[in-house]
């Protein structure tokens, strides 16, 4: 049997995280609850942002968790998919924008061929 790269989440894993660092765990949970509460942005919007960010950071646990929370907050499947497309454009856009670093490096090398 092959060992999965990303194990399924479980109550045992959650309990172990809490057990190993209870104060940090509690602070992280409180922070997350505050961040995702309704504020200047409604919770649904925050969850859609989290879905997009999770796709950029490529965290499978975050993708699942925030997709589920976005849907619970009333996001439609179409809204979730649009958030994912925003993430895809931003990630591709970053690669395009950062090409300027490679072009600058090549230009510098061409200006000083002996180095």
C-alpha positions, -999 to 999 in steps of 0.1 A, spaced: 0 0 0 13 34 -10 16 61 17 -3 92 6 17 125 4 -12 143 20 -29 121 47 -66 125 53 -73 149 82 -86 132 113 -96 140 149 -64 124 160 -43 147 139 -62 177 152 -59 166 188 -21 160 184 -16 195 170 -35 209 200 -17 187 224 18 195 212 14 233 213 -19 242 230 -13 280 234 -2 285 198 -31 263 187 -56 283 206 -41 316 194 -42 304 158 -78 293 161 -89 326 176 -70 345 149 -87 325 122 -122 330 137 -116 367 139 -102 370 104 -131 351 88 -158 369 108 -180 394 90 -164 428 90 -157 453 63 -159 422 40 -186 396 46 -175 361 56 -185 347 22 -162 371 4 -133 363 28 -138 326 22 -138 331 -16 -105 350 -12 -92 321 9 -102 297 -19 -82 317 -44 -52 320 -21 -53 283 -13 -50 276 -50 -20 299 -54 -3 283 -23 -15 249 -35 -25 237 -1 -49 208 -6 -63 210 29 -70 247 25 -86 242 -8 -110 217 6 -117 235 38 -122 270 24 -142 257 -5 -165 240 20 -167 271 41 -174 293 11 -203 271 1 -216 271 37 -215 309 36 -236 309 5 -211 310 -23 -223 294 -55 -203 269 -74 -198 295 -101 -184 320 -75 -160 294 -62 -148 287 -98 -144 324 -106 -123 328 -75 -101 299 -87 -98 316 -122 -87 348 -104 -60 328 -86 -49 312 -119 -46 346 -136 -26 360 -107 -2 331 -106 3 332 -144 5 370 -142 33 367 -116 53 345 -138 48 369 -167 57 399 -146 88 382 -131 101 376 -166 115 411 -163 141 397 -138 153 372 -164 153 398 -192 172 422 -169 198 395 -160 203 386 -197 207 423 -206 232 428 -178 251 397 -190 251 410 -226 265 444 -214 293 427 -195 302 396 -216 335 388 -197 319 383 -163 
